[in-house]
Amino acid sequence: MPRTFNSIAELGAHVGEELASSDWLTISQQRINQFADATDDWQWIHTDPERARREAGTATMAHGFMTLALLAPLFASALDIRNTRTSVNYGLNRVRFTSPVFCGERIRARFTLREFQSLDPGAQLLWGVTIERDGEAKPAVVAEWLMRRLP
């Protein structure tokens, strides 16, 4: 169940805090293939399980950009900011793909509010995000994500 805030302004008191972690999400081959279809990136390490086993000795791996694109649904499972009509991705300051996500693995995201800037209307939020792999010490993605929330 997501952690709930009743307004954007409520977040301002939580700068510097890890506010929530998402539900676990299993990365399936179907999801990887759908991302390959959407982006025209069918490199075999993502889409050919037999070749990945044979040549790399691993399962297929998710595209780094696919893992990053999952921030929106991971965020939605972690945080509910009420009394807002829209959320806009404003950009990323820094992104690192620090380890691969293999087909069949579970990931989740941890969200730390690094900055809160009031806007008229709404606010700009800078989130420190770590996407973890279940059972692995090294995260898959570390990023700074800028979001604008509007009432």
C-alpha positions as CSV (number, residue, x, y, z in Angstrom):
1,M,0.0,0.0,0.0
2,P,1.5,3.4,-1.0
3,R,2.5,5.9,1.6
4,T,-0.1,8.7,1.4
5,F,0.4,12.5,1.5
6,N,-2.7,14.6,1.5
7,S,-1.1,17.5,-0.4
8,I,2.1,18.4,-2.3
9,A,2.9,20.9,0.5
10,E,3.0,18.1,3.0
11,L,6.1,16.8,1.3
12,G,8.2,19.9,2.1
13,A,8.7,18.8,5.7
14,H,10.4,15.5,4.5
15,V,13.4,16.7,2.5
16,G,16.3,14.4,3.1
17,E,14.1,11.4,4.1
18,E,13.6,8.1,2.4
19,L,9.8,8.2,2.1
20,A,8.9,4.9,0.6
21,S,9.8,1.8,-1.3
22,S,7.7,0.3,-4.1
23,D,6.2,-3.1,-4.4
24,W,8.4,-5.8,-5.9
25,L,7.9,-6.1,-9.7
26,T,9.0,-9.3,-11.5
27,I,10.7,-8.7,-14.9
28,S,9.3,-11.1,-17.4
29,Q,10.5,-12.0,-20.9
30,Q,7.2,-10.7,-22.3
31,R,7.8,-7.3,-20.7
32,I,11.3,-7.2,-22.1
33,N,10.1,-8.2,-25.6
34,Q,7.4,-5.5,-25.5
35,F,10.0,-2.9,-24.6
36,A,12.1,-4.2,-27.5
37,D,9.1,-3.9,-29.8
38,A,8.4,-0.3,-28.6
39,T,12.0,0.9,-29.0
40,D,13.3,-1.2,-32.0
41,D,16.1,-2.5,-29.7
42,W,16.1,-6.3,-30.3
43,Q,19.7,-7.0,-29.3
44,W,19.9,-10.7,-28.5
45,I,21.1,-10.3,-24.9
46,H,17.5,-8.9,-24.3
47,T,15.4,-11.0,-26.6
48,D,17.0,-14.4,-27.2
49,P,17.0,-16.5,-24.1
50,E,18.7,-19.5,-25.7
51,R,21.5,-17.4,-27.2
52,A,21.9,-15.5,-23.9
53,R,22.4,-18.8,-22.0
54,R,24.7,-20.1,-24.7
55,E,26.9,-17.1,-25.3
56,A,26.7,-15.1,-22.1
57,G,25.9,-17.9,-19.6
58,T,22.9,-15.9,-18.2
59,A,19.3,-15.3,-18.7
60,T,18.3,-12.4,-20.9
61,M,18.6,-9.0,-19.3
62,A,16.2,-6.1,-19.3
63,H,17.2,-3.0,-21.2
64,G,18.6,-0.3,-18.9
65,F,16.1,2.2,-20.3
66,M,13.3,-0.3,-19.7
67,T,14.3,-0.5,-16.0
68,L,14.4,3.3,-15.9
69,A,11.0,3.6,-17.6
70,L,9.5,1.5,-14.8
71,L,10.0,4.4,-12.4
72,A,6.5,5.7,-13.0
73,P,4.6,2.5,-12.0
74,L,7.1,1.8,-9.2
75,F,6.5,5.3,-7.8
76,A,2.7,4.9,-8.0
77,S,3.0,1.7,-5.9
78,A,5.1,3.5,-3.3
79,L,3.6,7.0,-2.9
80,D,0.2,8.6,-3.3
81,I,0.3,12.4,-3.3
82,R,-3.4,13.5,-3.1
83,N,-5.0,16.7,-4.3
84,T,-2.9,16.9,-7.4
85,R,-4.3,16.8,-10.9
86,T,-1.1,15.9,-12.7
87,S,2.5,14.8,-12.4
88,V,5.0,15.7,-15.0
89,N,8.4,14.1,-15.5
90,Y,10.8,17.1,-15.7
91,G,14.0,15.2,-16.3
92,L,16.9,13.3,-14.8
93,N,20.0,14.9,-13.4
94,R,22.0,11.7,-13.1
95,V,21.4,8.1,-14.1
96,R,23.7,5.1,-13.7
97,F,22.9,1.5,-14.6
98,T,25.0,-0.1,-12.0
99,S,24.1,-3.8,-12.5
100,P,21.9,-5.8,-15.0
101,V,18.4,-6.9,-14.3
102,F,17.9,-10.5,-15.5
103,C,14.7,-12.0,-16.8
104,G,12.8,-13.5,-13.9
105,E,14.3,-11.1,-11.3
106,R,12.3,-8.9,-9.0
107,I,13.0,-5.1,-8.7
108,R,11.7,-2.4,-6.5
109,A,12.5,1.3,-6.1
110,R,13.4,3.3,-3.0
111,F,12.5,7.0,-3.0
112,T,14.3,9.7,-1.1
113,L,13.0,13.3,-1.3
114,R,16.2,15.4,-1.9
115,E,14.7,18.8,-2.8
116,F,11.4,20.5,-2.6
117,Q,10.8,23.7,-4.5
118,S,7.5,25.5,-4.4
119,L,6.1,26.6,-7.7
120,D,3.1,28.7,-8.5
121,P,1.2,26.4,-8.8
122,G,2.5,23.1,-7.3
123,A,6.1,22.0,-6.6
124,Q,9.2,20.6,-8.2
125,L,10.5,17.5,-6.4
126,L,13.9,16.0,-6.8
127,W,13.9,12.3,-5.9
128,G,16.9,10.2,-5.2
129,V,16.0,6.8,-6.6
130,T,17.6,3.4,-6.2
131,I,16.2,0.5,-8.1
132,E,17.1,-2.7,-6.2
133,R,17.3,-6.3,-7.3
134,D,15.8,-8.8,-4.9
135,G,18.6,-10.6,-3.0
136,E,21.4,-8.5,-4.6
137,A,23.6,-6.0,-2.7
138,K,24.3,-3.9,-5.8
139,P,21.4,-1.8,-7.2
140,A,20.4,-1.9,-10.8
141,V,19.9,1.8,-11.2
142,V,20.8,4.9,-9.2
143,A,19.2,8.2,-10.4
144,E,18.1,11.7,-9.6
145,W,14.6,12.2,-10.9
146,L,12.9,15.6,-11.3
147,M,9.1,15.7,-11.1
148,R,6.6,18.5,-11.1
149,R,3.3,18.0,-9.3
150,L,0.5,20.4,-10.0
151,P,-2.7,20.9,-7.8
